[in-house]
């Protein structure tokens, strides 16, 4: 059996080498279809199928606040974070989790001691954050589990692996050294393992973590004013389930605690309850997961259509090639080769052809994934996901290559092997005459290929028109040549008076730039009454308009 398969394989390769034109066209056609599918699957694999690099992710759940009294038409904000006082009550009263940890969104901090001003993004976390997730330090250590109890204690930071590698050159001697953030020195105690970015799949790769006990040195403006308010939902909560406790049981227990807090604090917690979801589901963004899934499905459908066109083209090419070999196959049948033997030979050739297309498709996907990623939304930074070809991606490519060769090679193989030997031998040396004149299947395949290509072209045209209309949307103000400059004056301990003077200096300097017509600042921002507000400048083209958005310490 193995000897026969080896003979079929050698014969298939020999026949493909004898027809280089046919082989090249078929491989190029398949490479485009398989490559497009592999490129899209690489992104889907990185976004949906890669679990977070934590210990036993199936035992982790994220806790959300659901305000039943607030009707929000925007589905992206139905589930939110939790306030700091409520988190502390959940942490102390819960019986379903072995530990409840909290983490904030990334907060930009000023990195001092550099030749030029730089910003680093930091998340405040509870002391047990890494312990709950089961994440061990790659270098040094993580935070002490109970080290966040005393406010202002433990001025420490843990760097992400990406930040350590990109900004600090993977320096092992960095552990124990000091880094100044917003004017406060912190000791670098550890580096997180590679690919760990927190509990968000699409989070920033370059991030650092600071104990939440240091929040008074990190938060500014209204964030600092509202940090202890039960109405201010700014913390994400993640917990590790106790053994034998399910998500449903934990959800019921947490709802009981939420009901008690609603009775105890009716003004702040009225109508508020909790919802729990496994971290594997919520890591992508629990409010946006449906949109991401829909977008991924649409992309796979589009490239699946491209692969289907390539497969129909392959079947048509195989029929045309088989028509030229009718005499050869008929002679082999006359010499005793059974129909199963001929079908197996032809299927081997189509499978070899599809595998070659799969190899070429990997090259197309390697280039295409970077092109696709270059069109990502602005909030997704470079390095947010891992686009490497792992075993899952390679297995997917192998699978669709084999399926393509077998499924779309079986019909030409059966059709060709069933040709009447006597009719073929009557035409003498004019091999392929019957294949060109009596094969209705080829006509059907050509019609199908044209129809599928038309559907793809119409869909692409509608998509491009929608994109064009979206780009022509009028926001109601002049948005061309607009530049925003972000300042966090509160982080630099500016008071209101110094903040106002800073604004005035920025506006005057902006006006002095050649080509700038005017610069403006809203009165609320310039008077120190707002946390974040823009200033605008009118400029002659092509000099960009300048918008200054800043944050000052209010009084």
Buried (B, 14 or more C-beta within 10 A) or exposed (E): EEEEEEEBBEBBBEBBEEBEEBBEBBBEBBBBBBBBBBBBBBBBBBBBEBEBBBBEBEBBBBBBBBBEEEEEEEEEEBBBBBBBBBBBBBBEBBEBBBBBBBBBBBBBBBBBEEEEEEEBBBBBBBBBBBBBBBBBBBBBBBBBBEBBEEEEBBBBBBBBBBBBBEBBEEEEEBBEEEBBBBEBEBBBBBBBBEBBBBBBBBBBBBBBBBBBBBBEBBBBBBBBEBBEEBBBBBBBBBBBBBEEBEBEBBBEBBBBBBBEBBEEBEEBBEEBBBBBBBBBEBBBBBBEBEEBBEEBEEBBEBBBBBBBBBBBBBBBBBBBBBBBBBBEBBEBBEEEBEEEBBBBBBBBBBBBBBBBBBBBBBEBBBEBBEEBBEEBEEEBBEEBBEBEBBEBBEEBBEEBBBBBBBEBBBBBBBBBBEBEBEEBEEBEEEBBBBBEEEBEBBEEBEEBBEEBBEEBEEBEEEEEEEEEEEEEEEEEEEEEBBEEEEBBBBBBEBBBEBBBEBBEEBBEEBBEEEEBEEBBBBEEBBBBBBBBBBBBBBBEEEBBBBBBEBBBBBE
